[in-house]
Structure formats: structure tokens, C-alpha cells
Amino acid sequence: MSPGRHERGLVRPYVVTDGRAYPSRNTFDLVTLVMAHPDRPLTGLSPEKRGVMDLCLGGALSVAEVAGYLELPVSVTKVLLGDLVDSGHISTRAPIPKAELPETQLLQEVLDGLRARL
């Protein structure tokens, strides 16, 4: 290990995911939002899964944010998230898309119509 690099634990990613390389569901993008359910018991969860729960109880986070805070590869984080969705500890949703702006012509017609009524 080079000097100055942040030393991490000795646990390999395949140990964290129980040897799995892919999540049980492939629905996670980097911007998928993750929300934890506070009513679910934390007993029996691995330290990494508890970390996900602790992070997400404060509000929705993206998959990329969860991976960054836990200092885990995104692929490992997706496997953990898949397990937590399957057990009902978290739910996910796509981010809210940006609103599409109406055409300029439509806005001009509305403005013209309003001016004609006044």
C-alpha cells in the first residue's frame, strides 16, 4: 500500500456480498434514490447493511452517495441494496425528472391570449 492512501479494512468486497457479483435485481442506477424504512428490525444485518440503514434513515440518498459514504465500490453497494430491498428494509425510486419546458410558441400564444382579454 502506498503511503498517504487511506487504509481500509481487510474485508474483501466478495466477502461483503457473500461471494455474489451481481444484485438480485438490476434496477439501480447511480442516481436511483434509496430510502430506509425505520420500522424494520436491524437484527441479523451485516455491518455494511446497517451502515446503509443508518445513512438512509436521515433521508433519501442516491446509490452513488451511499457507495461514497460507505467507501465501497458501486457494484458492491448495489448487491447490498438489492438484499435490503428484498428484505423490505429499504425502498428505491428513480429521481424526479426535470420538468420539460413548454415550447416558446405555446407560451407566446398564451401571452397573446391573456393580453387580448385584458
HELIX and SHEET records of a PDB file:
HELIX    1   1 PRO A   13  VAL A   16  1                                   4    
HELIX    2   2 PRO A   47  CYS A   56  1                                  10    
HELIX    3   3 VAL A   63  LEU A   70  1                                   8    
HELIX    4   4 VAL A   74  ASP A   86  1                                  13    
HELIX    5   5 THR A  104  ARG A  117  1                                  14    
SHEET    1   A 3 LEU A  61  SER A  62  0                                        
SHEET    2   A 3 LEU A  33  ALA A  36 -1                                        
SHEET    3   A 3 ILE A  90  ARG A  93 -1                                        
END                                                                             
